[in-house]
Amino acid sequence: MVREYRRASATAIDASLKPLIQRHLGELQRDLRGAGCAGELLVSTSMGGVMDIGEIVKAPINAAKSGPAMAPVAGLTYSRLEAWAMT
């Protein structure tokens, strides 16, 4: 029973997010494709990386807390862009 709480809670969160994420990302994907976006659609993950939109729809738990996880990545990217622009 040790460690089962984490698994059970992650499963419950994933199951509760799935219908919302499927609807939201499905609409987003349709809108982007309708606007002419033909590129790969990626979603930030809680691990600080990105996953294909289809993979996130299958397992939305991977996107939970993705905002805070991406903050350091965004900060580094923007600081590099700023340093580049100043040269």
MOFENBEL-V96789 format. One record per backbone hydrogen bond with DSSP energy under -0.5 kcal/mol. NH is the residue of the N-H (numbers start at 0). CO is the residue of the C=O. E is the energy in kcal/mol with one decimal. If there is no record, write none. Layout:
[[NH,CO,E] [NH,CO,E]]
This chain:
[[3,0,-1.6] [6,2,-1.3] [7,3,-3.0] [8,4,-3.0] [9,5,-2.4] [10,6,-2.3] [11,7,-2.3] [12,8,-2.6] [13,9,-2.6] [14,10,-2.4] [15,11,-2.1] [16,12,-2.3] [17,13,-1.8] [18,14,-0.6] [20,16,-3.0] [21,17,-2.8] [22,18,-1.9] [23,19,-2.8] [24,20,-2.8] [25,21,-1.6] [26,22,-2.3] [27,23,-2.4] [28,24,-2.7] [29,25,-2.3] [30,26,-2.7] [31,27,-2.8] [32,28,-2.7] [33,29,-2.6] [34,30,-1.5] [35,32,-1.4] [36,31,-2.7] [37,35,-0.6] [41,39,-0.6] [42,50,-2.9] [44,48,-2.4] [45,61,-3.1] [47,44,-1.5] [50,42,-2.3] [52,40,-2.2] [54,51,-0.8] [55,51,-1.8] [56,52,-2.0] [57,53,-1.4] [58,54,-1.8] [61,58,-1.9] [62,59,-2.0] [63,59,-0.6] [63,60,-0.9] [65,62,-1.8] [68,64,-1.3] [69,65,-2.0] [70,66,-1.0] [71,67,-0.6] [73,69,-2.9] [74,70,-2.7] [75,71,-2.3] [76,72,-2.4] [77,73,-2.9] [78,74,-2.2] [79,75,-2.1] [80,76,-2.2] [81,77,-2.4] [82,78,-2.3] [83,79,-2.3] [84,80,-2.4] [85,81,-1.4] [86,83,-1.1]]
